[in-house]
Amino acid sequence: MSKKHLTVNPHIFTFYHIFSKVFFLLVFPFLQQIFLNPESIWQRITYTILNTLLIVFVGIVICLEYKQISYIQHTDHIVCKKGFFHHNEIFLPIREITVISVTSSIILWLVHCNRVYVSSSTCFRVRRAELFTGNTAARKIINYTTGLVQKKPVYKSRLLAPFFMSLTQSNTLTGTLALSVILNRLSILLGERASNLVADSLSFFQNLLAGIVPPTLAYVAGIIFAGFLFGLINQIISNANFTCLYSKKHLYVYKGVLKKSILCVNRALVNGVLIKQSLLMCIAGLYTLSVLYTGIKEDKNSGVYIPLTFGNRLNRYVRTIVPVEEPCNVIRPRKEAVKSYLYAPLIFLLITAVVFLRLSEIFSTSFISRFTAVVLIPFGVLWLWFRLLAHKHCGIAYGNKSIRVNYYSRLNLMSAVIYKSSVTKAEIRQNPWQQIFKKCHLILYVCDKKKITIKVKHLPLKNTVDFVESFIASRTLEP
């Protein structure tokens, strides 16, 4: 039998966590007072006794549930026990542990408590041990599981990183409208007053501002800017002081100020990395890098990602996690396929222009026509420019161990560098139009904590079929 190395008892905050699960039982006394109002003294005594017994029962259940929770770490495995009425013991082999997640919200931070997840996962089933414990015990769990090894730095965020993250990540158009403070001020000064003046008494510049900055835009700008501020506050609380380290076997992430999080991922069970660029990131030359792994589905803080980086540093971060190889087989959309990428934005611009011209004929100064000209048409132009970038960006290439897939999703350029063994299924789809012109979409299913799908559009059919057959054949030759 293996020797015990660590025994952790639950934090006192666990009482509150258990109480939140059985709190619904205390609703019955309130319902009783509403629907069964006692009239006689005997009824009041009876109801009081029953309510007291119910409260005592809830207290006993909480204490029994608390006493059954324990975390015991042996040399080669972990045992987590919980539950009194439904007793459950989880045995996790240490060599198969994928993720250790230590999170602390504002409330947990005030009581010096952490929520610890230890997960051992496959593509089809997730086994998880959960425990509320103190700061010292949480560090011991990580150290005893991963070992006291030397860690090398991968990435450390700068002071302005939360600002740029909220500016470029919260929404594609939020960053472009982050200057809403200026627009708000202009609308107050010029919107209402200029709209009431006679047109010939205004200069061309004032008339232009009166048309572009109507009073309604002040409210829209205020809402957008408030959303940006809330996003900035959330980024500071959750991702400030972001630091990523790595050792020979594990990746470590430390982040957050009031909402702190520590994440430890087994590098042997990492599936790959996902690189993302929003529309504003394309303009600024910034990238976001996420680590794909089979981990905790329910934990929102279980993602390992490099928040913001520039292109010259991107390959160094990717090589730390996944080998970057010279491709032995490449497939890309053909040049004539650019028409398929541009159909949607061109149709949008055409409809917008027709509507704008029609509204201009009927209502020469309507807000809808000005909104169409100032917002929708520039958005269509940006959309058209993005689709041109997407056509140049999309493609698939694989080497001996890894595969790189460049694709787009909505208004984001995406790149996935993953191990070939992580691709569980490949699927070729064709709509009726693509069947005529011999084109297709290729979908790759990747086994990670979200079981994501990667879709590359408008590829030549024959080359795609040959590519998939060659890729599947190369996978069967893997040891």
N, C-alpha and C positions, 0 to 999 in steps of 0.2 A: 504494500500500500504506500502511495506517495506521501511525502511529508508535508505538513501544513506550513505555509510561509506567512500567510496574512489572514487575519480574521477581522472583518469590519462590521460594526453594528450600525443600524440606521440612525440618522440624525433625528432630533426631536421634532423637526418640521414634518416628518413622516406622519405624525398624528393629524396634522391639518390636512395632508394629502388624503389620508384614509377617510377623515371626516367629510371631505368634499364628495366622496363617493356614496356615503350613507346619509347625507344631509336630507335627502328627500323623505326619509322616514319621519322627520320632525314636522313635516307638513300636516300630518294627520291631526295633531292637537289643534292647529289653527282651523282646519276644516271642520273639526268637531264643534268649535265655538261658533262657527258660522251657521252650520246646518242643524246641529243638535244642541241648541242652547238649553243648558240645564235649568230646570225650574225649581225642583225641590232640593233640599240640603243633601239628601241621600244620593241624588244624581250627581251633584257637584263633588261629593266625596268620592264616588265611584270613578268619575272621569279624572279626578285629580290623581287617584291611585294608579289608574291605567296609564296616564301620561307620565307619571313618575317612573313606572316600570318600563315604559318605552324608552325614556331617556337613559335609565340605568342599563337597559339592554344595548342601546347604541354605544354607550361608554365601554361596556364589557367587550363588544365586538371590536371596537377600535383598539383596545388594549391587547386582545388576543391576536388580532392581525399584526400589530406592531411587534409582538414577541416572536412571531413566526418568521420575521424577515431577518435574513443573515446573508453575508457574503464571505465565502471561505475560498482562499486561493491556495492550491497545492502546487507541487513542482511542475506538473504537466497539464493540469486542468483547473477549471474554476467551477465552484458549486454555488448557485444562488437559490435560496429558499424563500418562499413567500406563500401566504394564504393559510387561513385556519379552516374554513369550511371547504374550500377547494384548494387543497395543498398542492404546491407545485415546486419541483426541484429541477433546475436547469443546469446541465453539465456541459461546459464549453471547453473543448481542447484548446490549449493556449496557441498551438501552432496554426490553428484554423481561425483564430480571431481576426476579423477584418477591421473593425473600427472600435475605438474607445472614444466616447464623446463625453466631455465634462462641460456642462452649461450652468450658467448662473444668471437668473433674471434680477431685476431690481429688488424684488421682495426677497429672493434667496440671498442676494448680496447683503441685505440688511441683517439677516439672521446667520450669516457666515455658513451658508449651506450650498451644496452643489448637487446637481442632478447628473448621475453617472449612467451612461449606457455602455454596455459591453456586448458586441454583436459578432456572431459567427454566421456567415451567410453563404448561400448558393444562389443560383439564378432563379430558383423556383420557391425557395422557402427561407425565411429569415427567423433565426433564433436569437433572442435578445434577453439580457439580464439588465435590470433597472434597479437603481438604488439612490436614495437621498443620503448624502454623507457630508462630513466637514471638509475643509480645504486640505488639511494634512492627510486625511485618509484618501482623498481623491488623487493627490500626488503619489501616494504610496501605490495605489492601484496601477497607475501608469508606469511607475518605475519598476515594480515587480513583474509587470507583464511584458514590457519592452526591454527591460534591463537598463542599467546605468551606462549608457554609451555616449560617445562624443557626437555632438550634432553640428552639422555644417549649415551655414545660412543659405537660403535660396532667395528669399525676397523679404524686404521690410518696407512697409508703406511710408510715404512721406506725409508731411503735415497737411498738405492740400489735397491728399487723395480722397477723403470723404466728400469734399466739395465737387471734384470732377466726377466722382462716381454718381452722386445724386444728379449732377447736371447732364450726364450722358447715358445713364443706365435706367433711370426711373421710367422715362418715356422718350420715344424718338423725337417728338415735337416739343417736349417740355423744355429742353435746353435751348431750342431756338426762340422760345418765348420767355426765357428767363429775364429778358430786359423789360418785363411787364411793368416794373416800377416806373421806368421812364415813360412808357406808354400810358400808364395810369395818370401820371402827372400831366402829360400833354392833353389827355382827354378831359381832365378837370379844367385846364386853362383854356383850351380851344374848343372842345367838343360842344358844350352847351351854348357858349356865347357866339361862336362862329356860325353855328347853324341858324341862329336867329337874325344875323346880319344880312343885309342885302348883298347879293353876289357881286355887283359891280363896285362895291365899296371895299372889297377885299383884294389883297394882292394874290398873285397866283400861288405863292407858297402857302399863305394862310388858307386859301380855298382847298389846296391839296391836303393840308393837315386836317381841315374840317371834314373832308370826305373819308380819309383813311382812318382817322382816330375818332370815331363817334363815341358818344357817352357810354353806349352798351359795352364797348371794349374795355372800359375801366373795370366793370364787374368780372368779365371773363379773365382779364389780366390779373386781377386780385386773387381769383380762385386758383389760377395756374401758379402764381407765385407762392401762395400759401401751400399748395401741394409740394412745390420745390423745397420750401423751408422745412416742412414735415419730413420729406425725404432726406434732407441734409441732417436733421436732428437724428433720424433713425440710423443713418450711416455712421454718424459719430458715435452713437451709443453702441452699435453692433459691430463696427468694423474698424474703429480707430485703433492705432498701435498694432496693426496687422503685421504678423511676423510668421514666416514659413521656414522651417528647418527640416533637414533630412539626415538620416543615418543610413547605414547599410541596409536595414530591413524595414524602416518606418519613415513616414512623413509626419511632421508635427506642425500644427497651426495654432497660434495664439492670437486672439483678437478681442476687441470690445473694451469699453470703459465701465459702464454700469451693467451692461448685459454681456458679461464675459463668457468666453468659450474657448475650450482647449480640445483639439481633435488630434487623434493619433490613428493613422491608417497604415495597414500592412502593405508594403510596396509589392510583395509577391502576388497579392490579390487585386492589384490595380488593373483596370481594363484599358485605360488610355487617358487622353486629355481632350478637352473640347475648347476651342478657341473661338471667341465671339467678337464681332465688331458691329455696333449699331451704326446708324447713318451718321450721327455726329462723331462717333469714334473713327469712322472712315475719313472724315474731314481732318480730325486732329491727329490721325496716325496712332491711335491707342488701341489696345487689345485687352480682353479679359480671358483668363485661362482657368478652366475648371478641370478637376480630376474626376474621372469616371471610375466608380468602383461599386461593388455589390455591398451595400451597407444598410443603414437604418432608413426605412421609408418614412416613418412617422416623425422623425426628428428634423425640424426645419433648419437646424443649424449644422446638419451633418455634411454640408458641402465643403470641399476643399477647393479654393480658387485663389488665383492671383488677381487682385482687384483691377489694377490698371498697370499696363506696361507698354513700352515702345517696341517697335518692330526689331530694332537691333539687339534687344535683350530677350526676345521671345524664344528663339531657338535654344538659348542656354537653359531656360526654364523647362522647355519641352524635353531636352536631352536628359535632364535630371530625373525625369519620370519614365519616359518611353524612349527607346532607341530610335534615332532618326537615320534612316537608311537611304541609299540611292535606289530609286524605283526601277524595278525590272519589267513593269508593265503599266502603261498609262492610257487612260481614256478620257477624252474631253468632248464637249459639245462642238459641232462643226460651226464654221463661220456663218453659214446660211441659217443656222438655228437661232441667230440673234433676233430674227423676226418673232419667234415664239416668245422670247423674253420681253419684247417691247409691245406686244399686242395690248395687254391690260392698261399700261399707262397711256398709250396713244389713244385708246378708246375713251379713257377717263378725260384726257385733255380735250378731245373732240366734243364730247357731251358737255363738258364745262364751258367751252367756248360758245357752243350753240345756245346754251341756257343763258350765258352772260349777254350775248348779242340780243336775244329775244327779250330779256328783262330790261336791257338798256333802251329798247324801242318803246316798251310800255311804260316803264318808270325810269326816267332819266336820272334821278338822284336817289333811287331806293338803296337801303342798306344791304339788301340781299345781293344786288348787282355789284356793289363795292366790295362786299365780303368775298364774292366769287372771284373778282379780279385780284384782290390783294392776298387772299389765303389759298384758295383752291388751285388756281393756276400755278403759283410757285410750288405748291406741294406736288402737282403733277409733273413739273419739270424736275424736281428733286427725285421723284419716283422713277422717271425716265432715266436720269443719270445713274441711279442706283442699279437699275436693271442692266445697264451697260456694264457696270462694274461686276455684277453677278455673272454675266456671260463670260467675262474674262477670268473670273475667279473659279467657276465650277470645274470639277474634274476629280478623277480617282486615280490613285497610284498605290502600288504595294511592293514591298521588298520581301526579304526572307522571313522577318518576324512581325512586321507592322504594316498597317495600311493607312494611307492618308486620304481623307475624303473632304473635298471642298464643295460646299453647297450654300444655299441661302434659305432663310426661313423668315417670312414676312419682310421686314426692313432690316434684317440682320445678316451679315456675312458670317458664315460658320465654317470652321475647319475642325475635323476630328482626326486625331492621330491615335490609333488604337491597335492593340495586339490582334493578330488575325484569329487567334483562338477565342476572342471575345465576340466575334460575329457569329450569332446563332442561326441566322437565316438570311437569305438573299431573295428578293422578289422583284420581278419585272412586271410593270403595269403599262397598259396602253389604252387610251381612250379612242373612240372611233376616228377622230381626226389624225391621231398618231399612227393608227393602223394603215391609213392611206399613204402617209409620207414616211413610213418606216422609222419612226422615232419611239421613244419610250421613257419611262421614269424607272430608276433603279432605287430600291429601298433596301437598306441594310438594318437588321435588328441587332442591337448591341445589348449585351447582358450587363447592366449596371444597376444602381440603386433605384433608378426610375424606369429601367427597361426602355431606353429611348430608341427612336427610329431615325435613321438618317436617309434623307430623300434627295437624290440628285436628278434634276429634271432635264428633259429635252436632249437625251443622249441618242446617238445612232443605234438602231436596234441590233444590227449584225455585230458591230463591235462590242456592244454590251453583253450579248449572249456569249461571245467568245471570251470576253473578260471574266464573266461569272464562272464559266466552265474552267478556265485556267486558274482562277482564284480558289475554287473548291478543290481542284486537283492538287494545288500547292499545299492546301491545308491537310489533305490526307497524307501527305509525305512528311508532316511534322512529327517529331518523336513524341 
